[in-house]
Amino acid sequence: MALLNKIYEIIKKIIFSVFLLYSFNLIMVPTEIIIPINCITVLSVSIFGFPALMTFLVIFFVIY
């Protein structure tokens, strides 16, 4: 049972991070600031949460 709960929590975090990235991209469309939804961004937002999203935003501003 403990293993299934652990897998459930991991899947829940991954799904939440995809929705977080998607909603961020929907909100930021008028400003043309888009963070791609790929394995690296989803994994890092799943592990680190909202600070990872802000880090990607800072990286976006530094590059462009």
C-alpha positions as protocol buffer text, in pm:
chain_id: "A"
residue {
  index: 1
  type: MET
  ca { x: 0 y: 0 z: 0 }
}
residue {
  index: 2
  type: ALA
  ca { x: 280 y: 243 z: 81 }
}
residue {
  index: 3
  type: LEU
  ca { x: 429 y: 199 z: -265 }
}
residue {
  index: 4
  type: LEU
  ca { x: 97 y: 273 z: -433 }
}
residue {
  index: 5
  type: ASN
  ca { x: 55 y: 588 z: -223 }
}
residue {
  index: 6
  type: LYS
  ca { x: 404 y: 703 z: -321 }
}
residue {
  index: 7
  type: ILE
  ca { x: 332 y: 644 z: -691 }
}
residue {
  index: 8
  type: TYR
  ca { x: -1 y: 826 z: -653 }
}
residue {
  index: 9
  type: GLU
  ca { x: 172 y: 1129 z: -497 }
}
residue {
  index: 10
  type: ILE
  ca { x: 432 y: 1141 z: -776 }
}
residue {
  index: 11
  type: ILE
  ca { x: 167 y: 1124 z: -1048 }
}
residue {
  index: 12
  type: LYS
  ca { x: -36 y: 1391 z: -868 }
}
residue {
  index: 13
  type: LYS
  ca { x: 267 y: 1625 z: -858 }
}
residue {
  index: 14
  type: ILE
  ca { x: 338 y: 1568 z: -1228 }
}
residue {
  index: 15
  type: ILE
  ca { x: -21 y: 1641 z: -1327 }
}
residue {
  index: 16
  type: PHE
  ca { x: -29 y: 1952 z: -1108 }
}
residue {
  index: 17
  type: SER
  ca { x: 294 y: 2081 z: -1262 }
}
residue {
  index: 18
  type: VAL
  ca { x: 158 y: 2032 z: -1615 }
}
residue {
  index: 19
  type: PHE
  ca { x: -156 y: 2227 z: -1524 }
}
residue {
  index: 20
  type: LEU
  ca { x: 54 y: 2496 z: -1357 }
}
residue {
  index: 21
  type: LEU
  ca { x: 272 y: 2540 z: -1665 }
}
residue {
  index: 22
  type: TYR
  ca { x: -30 y: 2535 z: -1897 }
}
residue {
  index: 23
  type: SER
  ca { x: -220 y: 2794 z: -1694 }
}
residue {
  index: 24
  type: PHE
  ca { x: 89 y: 3014 z: -1673 }
}
residue {
  index: 25
  type: ASN
  ca { x: 125 y: 2997 z: -2050 }
}
residue {
  index: 26
  type: LEU
  ca { x: -244 y: 3083 z: -2097 }
}
residue {
  index: 27
  type: ILE
  ca { x: -216 y: 3387 z: -1872 }
}
residue {
  index: 28
  type: MET
  ca { x: 108 y: 3509 z: -2031 }
}
residue {
  index: 29
  type: VAL
  ca { x: 2 y: 3474 z: -2398 }
}
residue {
  index: 30
  type: PRO
  ca { x: -59 y: 3850 z: -2444 }
}
residue {
  index: 31
  type: THR
  ca { x: 297 y: 3926 z: -2332 }
}
residue {
  index: 32
  type: GLU
  ca { x: 442 y: 3645 z: -2549 }
}
residue {
  index: 33
  type: ILE
  ca { x: 622 y: 3491 z: -2252 }
}
residue {
  index: 34
  type: ILE
  ca { x: 582 y: 3117 z: -2296 }
}
residue {
  index: 35
  type: ILE
  ca { x: 760 y: 2843 z: -2104 }
}
residue {
  index: 36
  type: PRO
  ca { x: 752 y: 2521 z: -2306 }
}
residue {
  index: 37
  type: ILE
  ca { x: 591 y: 2215 z: -2153 }
}
residue {
  index: 38
  type: ASN
  ca { x: 848 y: 1939 z: -2190 }
}
residue {
  index: 39
  type: CYS
  ca { x: 1006 y: 1671 z: -1972 }
}
residue {
  index: 40
  type: ILE
  ca { x: 1266 y: 1902 z: -1818 }
}
residue {
  index: 41
  type: THR
  ca { x: 1024 y: 2176 z: -1718 }
}
residue {
  index: 42
  type: VAL
  ca { x: 759 y: 1935 z: -1591 }
}
residue {
  index: 43
  type: LEU
  ca { x: 1012 y: 1736 z: -1391 }
}
residue {
  index: 44
  type: SER
  ca { x: 1174 y: 2042 z: -1235 }
}
residue {
  index: 45
  type: VAL
  ca { x: 840 y: 2204 z: -1148 }
}
residue {
  index: 46
  type: SER
  ca { x: 726 y: 1871 z: -1003 }
}
residue {
  index: 47
  type: ILE
  ca { x: 1032 y: 1850 z: -780 }
}
residue {
  index: 48
  type: PHE
  ca { x: 1087 y: 2215 z: -685 }
}
residue {
  index: 49
  type: GLY
  ca { x: 738 y: 2359 z: -732 }
}
residue {
  index: 50
  type: PHE
  ca { x: 663 y: 2726 z: -790 }
}
residue {
  index: 51
  type: PRO
  ca { x: 1026 y: 2846 z: -742 }
}
residue {
  index: 52
  type: ALA
  ca { x: 1128 y: 2640 z: -1046 }
}
residue {
  index: 53
  type: LEU
  ca { x: 863 y: 2820 z: -1251 }
}
residue {
  index: 54
  type: MET
  ca { x: 1000 y: 3155 z: -1139 }
}
residue {
  index: 55
  type: THR
  ca { x: 1353 y: 3037 z: -1221 }
}
residue {
  index: 56
  type: PHE
  ca { x: 1246 y: 2951 z: -1575 }
}
residue {
  index: 57
  type: LEU
  ca { x: 1090 y: 3296 z: -1600 }
}
residue {
  index: 58
  type: VAL
  ca { x: 1418 y: 3460 z: -1491 }
}
residue {
  index: 59
  type: ILE
  ca { x: 1611 y: 3248 z: -1741 }
}
residue {
  index: 60
  type: PHE
  ca { x: 1366 y: 3356 z: -2012 }
}
residue {
  index: 61
  type: PHE
  ca { x: 1425 y: 3725 z: -1931 }
}
residue {
  index: 62
  type: VAL
  ca { x: 1804 y: 3681 z: -1921 }
}
residue {
  index: 63
  type: ILE
  ca { x: 1816 y: 3508 z: -2259 }
}
residue {
  index: 64
  type: TYR
  ca { x: 1568 y: 3734 z: -2437 }
}
